[in-house]
Amino acid sequence: MGSIVIRKAREADYEEIAVMIARLKTLNEELDPHFKVVDNLGEEAEKYASRLVNSDKHIVLVAEDTSTSQLVGVIVAELQDRIFYKPRIKALITDLYVKPRYRRRRLGTLLIEKLAEEAARRGAGILSAIYPSNNAIAERFYEEHGFSKLQVERFKKL
């Protein structure tokens, strides 16, 4: 494996991003039945990725293996205006995925570090993450990176 570069996503990346997002959502479903994926997951992931790459309310970074020119990881954050709180702008990590054969190489850490830099540059004063409550791997990962609980979300099926 060659060297890895973390960079902003480009329009040409959206198909590879969509595949990784779909894998992440499928993993969420495996970990928690409350995250049942839609039948047309691939199609929805492509539409989502296409919108993200051109959004000014999102930050999308990718990890690229320069020896293969393939994307091997992605991180997505939504910039949110917390009108009642300081700091006002929050970057919320909604998606973080690294392909299995590239894990345990600090790529998740590099993606978060670069995301934090870009979020701060775009005015964010706080970084948070959202993931399924049954995802112990994500829980441990974010705790190891200095994240602590910010709020609790509860749900009731209708």
KEMARMAR-818023 format. One record per residue (C-alpha): residue in three letters; chain; z negated, x, y negated. Coordinates in nm, 3 decimals. Last residue first. Layout:
BEGIN
r res = ALA; chain = A; Z = Z; X = X; Y = Y
...
//
This chain:
BEGIN
r res = LEU; chain = A; Z = -1.592; X = -4.463; Y = -0.497
r res = LYS; chain = A; Z = -1.734; X = -4.134; Y = -0.374
r res = LYS; chain = A; Z = -2.028; X = -4.005; Y = -0.577
r res = PHE; chain = A; Z = -2.030; X = -3.669; Y = -0.747
r res = ARG; chain = A; Z = -2.268; X = -3.414; Y = -0.892
r res = GLU; chain = A; Z = -2.187; X = -3.130; Y = -1.129
r res = VAL; chain = A; Z = -2.459; X = -2.887; Y = -1.227
r res = GLN; chain = A; Z = -2.458; X = -2.664; Y = -1.533
r res = LEU; chain = A; Z = -2.469; X = -2.296; Y = -1.625
r res = LYS; chain = A; Z = -2.575; X = -2.122; Y = -1.307
r res = SER; chain = A; Z = -2.560; X = -1.742; Y = -1.323
r res = PHE; chain = A; Z = -2.268; X = -1.500; Y = -1.322
r res = GLY; chain = A; Z = -2.347; X = -1.127; Y = -1.313
r res = HIS; chain = A; Z = -2.064; X = -1.005; Y = -1.090
r res = GLU; chain = A; Z = -2.274; X = -1.002; Y = -0.773
r res = GLU; chain = A; Z = -2.362; X = -1.366; Y = -0.843
r res = TYR; chain = A; Z = -1.990; X = -1.444; Y = -0.870
r res = PHE; chain = A; Z = -1.909; X = -1.287; Y = -0.533
r res = ARG; chain = A; Z = -2.211; X = -1.439; Y = -0.355
r res = GLU; chain = A; Z = -2.124; X = -1.793; Y = -0.462
r res = ALA; chain = A; Z = -1.754; X = -1.734; Y = -0.393
r res = ILE; chain = A; Z = -1.831; X = -1.625; Y = -0.036
r res = ALA; chain = A; Z = -2.080; X = -1.910; Y = 0.010
r res = ASN; chain = A; Z = -1.812; X = -2.170; Y = -0.065
r res = ASN; chain = A; Z = -1.997; X = -2.494; Y = 0.014
r res = SER; chain = A; Z = -2.037; X = -2.585; Y = -0.356
r res = PRO; chain = A; Z = -1.661; X = -2.578; Y = -0.410
r res = TYR; chain = A; Z = -1.556; X = -2.353; Y = -0.701
r res = ILE; chain = A; Z = -1.594; X = -2.339; Y = -1.079
r res = ALA; chain = A; Z = -1.633; X = -2.022; Y = -1.280
r res = SER; chain = A; Z = -1.780; X = -1.934; Y = -1.620
r res = LEU; chain = A; Z = -1.699; X = -1.691; Y = -1.900
r res = ILE; chain = A; Z = -1.864; X = -1.716; Y = -2.243
r res = GLY; chain = A; Z = -1.770; X = -1.601; Y = -2.592
r res = ALA; chain = A; Z = -1.403; X = -1.690; Y = -2.578
r res = GLY; chain = A; Z = -1.198; X = -1.599; Y = -2.885
r res = ARG; chain = A; Z = -0.858; X = -1.502; Y = -2.742
r res = ARG; chain = A; Z = -0.950; X = -1.133; Y = -2.727
r res = ALA; chain = A; Z = -1.268; X = -1.232; Y = -2.545
r res = ALA; chain = A; Z = -1.061; X = -1.421; Y = -2.288
r res = GLU; chain = A; Z = -0.822; X = -1.126; Y = -2.249
r res = GLU; chain = A; Z = -1.107; X = -0.880; Y = -2.186
r res = ALA; chain = A; Z = -1.287; X = -1.120; Y = -1.950
r res = LEU; chain = A; Z = -0.962; X = -1.176; Y = -1.758
r res = LYS; chain = A; Z = -0.913; X = -0.802; Y = -1.720
r res = GLU; chain = A; Z = -1.266; X = -0.764; Y = -1.579
r res = ILE; chain = A; Z = -1.231; X = -1.072; Y = -1.356
r res = LEU; chain = A; Z = -0.901; X = -0.950; Y = -1.209
r res = LEU; chain = A; Z = -1.043; X = -0.602; Y = -1.154
r res = THR; chain = A; Z = -1.346; X = -0.744; Y = -0.972
r res = GLY; chain = A; Z = -1.129; X = -0.964; Y = -0.752
r res = LEU; chain = A; Z = -0.909; X = -0.661; Y = -0.680
r res = ARG; chain = A; Z = -1.210; X = -0.447; Y = -0.581
r res = ARG; chain = A; Z = -1.044; X = -0.325; Y = -0.260
r res = ARG; chain = A; Z = -1.232; X = -0.550; Y = -0.015
r res = ARG; chain = A; Z = -0.937; X = -0.790; Y = -0.003
r res = TYR; chain = A; Z = -0.576; X = -0.677; Y = -0.009
r res = ARG; chain = A; Z = -0.492; X = -0.781; Y = 0.350
r res = PRO; chain = A; Z = -0.636; X = -1.127; Y = 0.283
r res = LYS; chain = A; Z = -0.432; X = -1.212; Y = -0.028
r res = VAL; chain = A; Z = -0.653; X = -1.235; Y = -0.336
r res = TYR; chain = A; Z = -0.725; X = -1.572; Y = -0.497
r res = LEU; chain = A; Z = -0.915; X = -1.683; Y = -0.804
r res = ASP; chain = A; Z = -0.862; X = -2.030; Y = -0.948
r res = THR; chain = A; Z = -1.055; X = -2.240; Y = -1.200
r res = ILE; chain = A; Z = -1.217; X = -1.964; Y = -1.404
r res = LEU; chain = A; Z = -1.351; X = -2.136; Y = -1.716
r res = ALA; chain = A; Z = -1.308; X = -1.943; Y = -2.042
r res = LYS; chain = A; Z = -1.549; X = -2.090; Y = -2.295
r res = ILE; chain = A; Z = -1.499; X = -2.120; Y = -2.670
r res = ARG; chain = A; Z = -1.785; X = -2.246; Y = -2.884
r res = PRO; chain = A; Z = -2.043; X = -1.979; Y = -2.829
r res = LYS; chain = A; Z = -2.239; X = -2.172; Y = -2.927
r res = TYR; chain = A; Z = -2.246; X = -2.537; Y = -2.833
r res = PHE; chain = A; Z = -2.149; X = -2.887; Y = -2.949
r res = ILE; chain = A; Z = -1.771; X = -2.842; Y = -2.969
r res = ARG; chain = A; Z = -1.745; X = -2.655; Y = -2.640
r res = ASP; chain = A; Z = -1.374; X = -2.579; Y = -2.678
r res = GLN; chain = A; Z = -1.228; X = -2.486; Y = -2.341
r res = LEU; chain = A; Z = -0.993; X = -2.204; Y = -2.242
r res = GLU; chain = A; Z = -0.884; X = -2.256; Y = -1.882
r res = ALA; chain = A; Z = -0.891; X = -1.957; Y = -1.653
r res = VAL; chain = A; Z = -0.656; X = -1.859; Y = -1.374
r res = ILE; chain = A; Z = -0.680; X = -1.553; Y = -1.150
r res = VAL; chain = A; Z = -0.409; X = -1.433; Y = -0.913
r res = GLY; chain = A; Z = -0.373; X = -1.184; Y = -0.632
r res = VAL; chain = A; Z = -0.118; X = -1.003; Y = -0.416
r res = LEU; chain = A; Z = 0.199; X = -1.047; Y = -0.620
r res = GLN; chain = A; Z = 0.485; X = -0.856; Y = -0.467
r res = SER; chain = A; Z = 0.677; X = -0.570; Y = -0.629
r res = THR; chain = A; Z = 0.652; X = -0.389; Y = -0.292
r res = SER; chain = A; Z = 0.524; X = -0.048; Y = -0.408
r res = THR; chain = A; Z = 0.397; X = -0.194; Y = -0.735
r res = ASP; chain = A; Z = 0.149; X = -0.424; Y = -0.562
r res = GLU; chain = A; Z = 0.097; X = -0.682; Y = -0.836
r res = ALA; chain = A; Z = -0.233; X = -0.842; Y = -0.932
r res = VAL; chain = A; Z = -0.176; X = -1.147; Y = -1.147
r res = LEU; chain = A; Z = -0.329; X = -1.284; Y = -1.464
r res = VAL; chain = A; Z = -0.313; X = -1.639; Y = -1.595
r res = ILE; chain = A; Z = -0.502; X = -1.734; Y = -1.909
r res = HIS; chain = A; Z = -0.485; X = -2.100; Y = -1.997
r res = LYS; chain = A; Z = -0.484; X = -2.313; Y = -2.312
r res = ASP; chain = A; Z = -0.161; X = -2.156; Y = -2.447
r res = SER; chain = A; Z = 0.023; X = -2.282; Y = -2.140
r res = ASN; chain = A; Z = 0.360; X = -2.138; Y = -2.032
r res = VAL; chain = A; Z = 0.245; X = -1.974; Y = -1.707
r res = LEU; chain = A; Z = 0.014; X = -2.264; Y = -1.634
r res = ARG; chain = A; Z = 0.283; X = -2.534; Y = -1.639
r res = SER; chain = A; Z = 0.496; X = -2.352; Y = -1.377
r res = ALA; chain = A; Z = 0.190; X = -2.285; Y = -1.163
r res = TYR; chain = A; Z = 0.092; X = -2.654; Y = -1.164
r res = LYS; chain = A; Z = 0.445; X = -2.774; Y = -1.083
r res = GLU; chain = A; Z = 0.469; X = -2.520; Y = -0.799
r res = ALA; chain = A; Z = 0.124; X = -2.612; Y = -0.666
r res = GLU; chain = A; Z = 0.219; X = -2.981; Y = -0.670
r res = GLU; chain = A; Z = 0.531; X = -2.912; Y = -0.463
r res = GLY; chain = A; Z = 0.344; X = -2.696; Y = -0.214
r res = LEU; chain = A; Z = 0.059; X = -2.946; Y = -0.181
r res = ASN; chain = A; Z = 0.283; X = -3.245; Y = -0.103
r res = ASP; chain = A; Z = 0.041; X = -3.404; Y = 0.145
r res = VAL; chain = A; Z = -0.250; X = -3.369; Y = -0.096
r res = VAL; chain = A; Z = -0.542; X = -3.141; Y = -0.016
r res = LYS; chain = A; Z = -0.880; X = -3.271; Y = 0.103
r res = PHE; chain = A; Z = -1.150; X = -3.109; Y = -0.112
r res = HIS; chain = A; Z = -1.443; X = -3.330; Y = -0.006
r res = PRO; chain = A; Z = -1.394; X = -3.190; Y = 0.346
r res = ASP; chain = A; Z = -1.548; X = -2.858; Y = 0.234
r res = LEU; chain = A; Z = -1.477; X = -2.508; Y = 0.359
r res = GLU; chain = A; Z = -1.141; X = -2.581; Y = 0.522
r res = GLU; chain = A; Z = -1.036; X = -2.789; Y = 0.220
r res = ASN; chain = A; Z = -1.124; X = -2.504; Y = -0.015
r res = LEU; chain = A; Z = -0.914; X = -2.270; Y = 0.203
r res = THR; chain = A; Z = -0.621; X = -2.509; Y = 0.166
r res = LYS; chain = A; Z = -0.671; X = -2.504; Y = -0.213
r res = LEU; chain = A; Z = -0.668; X = -2.124; Y = -0.212
r res = ARG; chain = A; Z = -0.354; X = -2.108; Y = 0.002
r res = ALA; chain = A; Z = -0.181; X = -2.355; Y = -0.233
r res = ILE; chain = A; Z = -0.281; X = -2.141; Y = -0.532
r res = MET; chain = A; Z = -0.141; X = -1.831; Y = -0.358
r res = VAL; chain = A; Z = 0.193; X = -2.003; Y = -0.286
r res = ALA; chain = A; Z = 0.212; X = -2.139; Y = -0.641
r res = ILE; chain = A; Z = 0.152; X = -1.791; Y = -0.788
r res = GLU; chain = A; Z = 0.448; X = -1.659; Y = -0.587
r res = GLU; chain = A; Z = 0.668; X = -1.940; Y = -0.726
r res = TYR; chain = A; Z = 0.533; X = -1.896; Y = -1.081
r res = ASP; chain = A; Z = 0.600; X = -1.525; Y = -1.110
r res = ALA; chain = A; Z = 0.939; X = -1.544; Y = -1.290
r res = GLU; chain = A; Z = 0.765; X = -1.720; Y = -1.581
r res = ARG; chain = A; Z = 0.542; X = -1.420; Y = -1.630
r res = ALA; chain = A; Z = 0.177; X = -1.374; Y = -1.541
r res = LYS; chain = A; Z = -0.026; X = -1.132; Y = -1.749
r res = ARG; chain = A; Z = -0.093; X = -0.801; Y = -1.577
r res = ILE; chain = A; Z = -0.315; X = -0.631; Y = -1.321
r res = VAL; chain = A; Z = -0.132; X = -0.339; Y = -1.157
r res = ILE; chain = A; Z = -0.200; X = -0.230; Y = -0.800
r res = SER; chain = A; Z = -0.090; X = 0.102; Y = -0.661
r res = GLY; chain = A; Z = 0.095; X = 0.127; Y = -0.338
r res = MET; chain = A; Z = 0.000; X = 0.000; Y = 0.000
//
